[in-house]
Amino acid sequence: MNSSLKSKKSKKDKKKNGKTPDWPKIDTGHLEVLRPMIQVSQYLGSWPRNGAQFILRLTPWNGFTLFILHFYTAHKFFNWMTVVKTTESIFEVFEQLTLIVRTAIVAVCFDYRFFHYPSVVKLFQNIGTFSTMNEEFNIRKLGFRIKVIVGVSFFFIFLHLLFASIFMFHTSTSSYVNWLFYGETAGKTPDYIVRSIMIADWALYLYLVICNECFFTTFFLALCMIITMKIKDYDEMICRIHREKLVKNAVQVQELYQKHTRLTEIVNQANDSFSFPAFLWILCIIFNLAVKIESIIRGAKESDFNEFGYIFTDVLYYSLGFIGICTIAGNLSGVDSDAVVALTKIAEEGDIKDWVFQQEVQLLLTKLNTPMLKITGWSCFELNLKFMLTILGALATYTIIILQMA
């Protein structure tokens, strides 16, 4: 009877939403919270379907996106290698290099997602089967926050499109074609044809690179928010258990210990699934911010503000993205003092002569006082507030040096 109800529910959801994403078939609200981002990723051709191998996870649209991303990266790189020899402006060289790095990282993250899709599915399953007391209420609250993040992402894409369009109609066609077609000038080509090629090139870049980059990052942030919600729910559950005096023997404490072990495994799985992409995102953010800061200072010095809106949008996006990644990922490893205090009182109020009970409580206390494995950038650095302040301080020092040199 339960299976028939679930099948009716799934058919109803399909009729309601028109199309359901390929995600693990488990009864959980967490995937529903992530539905907006998963659907956007499907439209962008960057969400896998269920399959045993990499090639089987590709739909025709995924295959097209895969080919375009890698071809676009290779074309931009070899074109950059050709034109860089004859370019006098070192700033222009690095500005074009940021586009190549950005595209290459999106292509690598695309491959990584499709190769490691089974581990993401397993992570979803573990999150979905980890239940807490206030889960339904917190999922609804979290769903609103994730929709806000998706809205901010679309707003950034709109700004990027707006300023890129303005840039397209003010930049020189000859210099642009030099960077697009291996240094060949556009002397005999009509201006409207070159301008159309420029628009098509930037439309492709915005759709496949900027959009995918944006939603790769927001998906990671949303997943971290869900895991953080689970950790906070667990801490609140311990406080509630103490208030209502629900734990009375060692077996119940052992169940809490096992629950915390599962929570630690979820954080470890998230780190394994997103550590390498996070490393690439942080490198891309730091490199792009350094180049964009120099371009703003140079533009102000030469009174050239044609690209200011486009560059400022990038600086704002990367700054907020960097702060968001470090802040939200850093919340996963925090220790809640209220839960520790509640567990200590449980031990004090329990039977002192029950050594098994006291030992189990002390083991759980030790586990609670030990920070969980942090989300890292490929084990090279930890994503937390300390790392964020270090990098922002380094960028501030870099800005001061560039200003003095200017």
N, C-alpha and C positions, 0 to 999 in steps of 0.2 A: 504493500500500500504506500509506503514511504517513497519507493522508487517511482511509482506512478505519479505521485504528487510532484516529485522533483522534475519528472519529464514534462508534466503539464506546465510547471513554472518556467522551465527553460523555453518551451514553445511560446509561452506568453511573452517572455522577455524578448525573444527573437522578433515577434510581431511588433512589439512596442518599439524596439530600437532599430529594426530593419536589418541589422547585421551585428553579430556578436564576435568579438575578437577571439583569437586562438589563445586561450589561457587555460591553466589547469582546471579540471572539472571538480572543484571542491566548493562546498557550501560556505562561503565567507563573504563578508561585505567589503573586505579590503580591496579586492580586485575591482569592485564597483566604484570605489573611491578613485582608483587609478584609471578608470574607463576613459575619461576625456583625453588623457595623454596617450593612452594606448591607441585610441582611434585616430588621433592626429598622426601618430607614428605610422599607422597603417596607410593613411593618405599620402604620407611622405615616402612610403616604400621602405621603411626602416624597421618594421616589426615582423619577426619571423612567424611562420606558421609551424604547427607541430610536425616534427620530422626527426628521423633517427640520425641523419647526416646533414652536413652543411648544405649540400645541393638540394636536398629534399625540403629544406626550410625556406627555400626561395620560391615566391610566386613570380609570375611574369613581370609584375611591377617592381618587385624586389630586385629581380635580375637586371632590369633596366637601370634602376637607381645604383646598383653595384657597379655596372659598367660605366655609367656616366661619371660617378665619383672618382673612380680610379683613372679613367681616361682624362678627365679634367685635371686631376692632380699631375699626371705625367706630362700632359701638354703644357701646363703652366710652368712646371719645373724646367723642362728643356727649353722652352721659350725664354725663361728668365736667364738660363745659362748662356743663351745666344746674345741677348740684348745687354746683359750686364757689362759686357766687355766694352761697349761703346757708350755707356751712360756716364755722364760726368757727375750727376748728383747722387751722393751716397745715400741721402735720405730717400730718394725715389727707389733705389735698389732695395732698401730694407722695407719700404712700404709695400712693394710688390711681393717681397718675401713673406710678409705677414699673411697675405692672401693664400700663398702656397701652403704655408704651415697650417693655417686654419683648415683648408680643404683636405690636406693629408691626414690631419688628426680626425676629422669627421669620417673619412674613408676607413681609417684603422679602427675607430670605435664601432663603425658599422660591421666590419668583419668580426670584431671581438664579440659583439652582441650575438651574432648568428652562430659563432663557434661555441659560445658559452651559454646558449639559451637553456639547455637542460638544467644548469646550475641555478639560473634565475627562476625556473619553474619550481625547482626543489625549495628555493628560498620562499617563494610564494606559498607553497604548501605548508611549510613550517610556520610561517607567520599566521596563516589562516587557521591552523589547528591549535594555536596557542591562545587560549581563551582567558579573559580576565573579567572582573566584576562590572566595571563601567564601560565595557567595550562598545556597546551600541551607541551610547550617548557621545563618546569620544570620536567614534567613526563619523557621525554626523557633523560634529564640530570640525573635524579634520577635513571632511569633504569640502566644506566652505573655503577653508584656507588653501586647499589645493586648487580649487577653481579660481581663487584670486591669483595664485602663481601662474596658472595658465593664461588668465586675462592679462597679466603684466607681460608675459612672453609675447602674446599677440600684439600688445601695444608697442613693445620694442621692435617687433618685426615691421609694424606699420611705420614707425619712425625711420627705421632703416630704409624702407622702401621710399618714403617721402624724400629723405635727404639724398639717397642714391639717384633718384629721378632728377632732382635739381642739379646734382653733380654731372649727370649724363648730358644735360643740355648746356652746360657751361664749359666742359673740358674740351681740349683740343682733340680732334679726330685723328690727326696724324700721330701724335704722341701715344694715343691709346692703342692704335693699330700696331705701332712698333712693339708694344708689350704683348700684343695678341697674336701676331703672325710673324714671329721670328725676325723682327727688325725690318720687315718690308714696309715701306712707306705707302701712304694712300694717295699718292699724287694724281693718278688717273682714275681713281674710283670716285663716283659721285658721292657727295656728302651725305645724302639721305640714306644711301645703302650702308655706308660706314656707321652712321648713327643708328640704323636699325640693327646692325650686328652688335653694336655696343649694348643696346637695350636688351637684345636676346641673351647676350653673354651675362649681363648683370641679373636678368630675371632668373636664369638657370642657377647662378651663384646664390641668389637670395633664397630660392625655393629649396635647393638640395643641400646647400652648405649652411647658411645662416639658420634656416628653420630646423634642420636636423641637429645642429649644434645646440640650439636653444632648448629643444625638447629632450635631447640626451641629458642635459644638465638638470632640467626641471624634473625629469623622471627620477633621477638620482636623489634630488632633494626631497621629493614626495615620499620615496621609499624610506629615506632616513627619518622623515617625520613620523611615518607609521611605526617604525621600530622604536623611536623615542617615546611614542605614545604607549607602546607595550611596556617599556621599562618603567615609565611613570605610573601606569596602571598597576604594575606588580608592586611598586613601592607603596602605593595607596592601599593596595590589598593587604599588605602586612600591617599598616597602621589601623585599618578597619578591623582586622582579625584581633589586634590587641585591644581595641576599644570594646569590641563585642565579646572578647574572651572566648574565641572559637577554637583556639589550639589548646589541647589538654594533654597530649601524649606525644611520644617520639615519632610515631608513624606519620602524624600530621606535619610535624616539622620536616621530616624526610621528604614528604611530598612537595613542600615549599622549596627545599633544596634542589630537588629534581627539576622543578619548574624554572628555577634560576639557571640551572645548567643548560636547559633548552634555550633560554633567553640568550645566554652567552654564545651558544652555537649559532643562533640566528645572526648575531653581530659578526661572528667569524665568517659566516657564509656571505654576508653583505660585503665584508672586506675583501674576500676572495673574488667575488663577482665584479667589484667596481674599483678595486685598488689601482689597477693599471690604467683604466680610462681616467680616473681622477688625477693620476700622475700627469697624463698628457694634457688634461684640461688646465691644470695649474701652470704647467710650462707655457702653454699657449697664452694664458691670461697674462703672465708676467712679461713675456716677450712682446705681446701686442700693446700692453700698457706702456712699456718703455718706449716703443716706437711712436705711439700716439702722443705721448707727452712731448716728445721732441718735435713732432709735427705741429702741435698747437703752439709751442714756443716759436718755432720757425715761422709759422704763418702770422703770428702776432708781430714778429720783428719785421717781416716783409710786407705787412698789411695785406696779406692774401687770405681772404676768408671764404673762398669758394667751397672748400671742403670742410669748413669748420663744423657745420651741423652734423655731417656724416661721421667725422672723427669724434666729436663730443658724444654722440650717441654710443659709439663703440666704447669710449672711456667709461661712460656711465654704466653700460651693460656689463663690461668686464669687472668694474669695481664692485657693483652690487652682486654679481655672480660669485666673485671671489669671497666677499664677506658672507654671503649666504651659505656657500659650501663649507667654509671653515666653521661658521657658527652652528649650523644645523648638524653637521657631521660630528662636531666636538661635543654636542649634547649627549651622544650615545655612551660616553665613557664616564659620565658623572656619577658621583656617589651621593645618594639622598640621605642626609643626616636624620631626617624624621623617621625613616624606615629603620635605621640603625638603632635609634633611641627606642622605638617601639619594640624591636626584637630584644633589646637589652632588658626592657621592663617585663617582657614575656618570660625571660629566663629568671628574673628576680621574683616574679609572682608565681612561678611554677614550683613544683615539688623539688626542694633542694636534694632530697635523698634519692631522687630518680636520676641516676648518673647517665643513663642512656639518653633521657630527654635533655639534660643539661649539655651533654656532649654534642648532640645533634644541633642544638641552638648555637653553640660556640662555633661549630663548623659553618653554619649558615651565616653567622656574624662575620667570620673571616672572609667568606665569599663576598658578602655585601660590601665590606670595607676595601676589597681589592677591585680597582677599576677594571672594567671589561676591556677586551682587546679593542684598541682604537682603530678607526678608519684611517688608513694610511695612503700615501701616494706611492704605491709600489714598494713599500717598506723603506722609502728614502726620507720621508717626513710624515709627521702626524698632522692630520687636519683638525686643528683646534684654534682657540683664540690666540694662544701664544705664537703659533706659526703665522697667523694672520697679521698680528701686530709687527712681527719681525719683517715680513715682506713689505707691508705698507711703510714701515720706517725706512727700509732700503730704497723704495721707490721715491719717498720724500727726499732722501739724501741725493738720489740721482737727479731729481728735478732741480734741486738747488745748484748742483754742479753744472747742469745744462744751462741754467739761467745765468750763472757767473761766466760761463764760456761764451754765451751769446752777447 
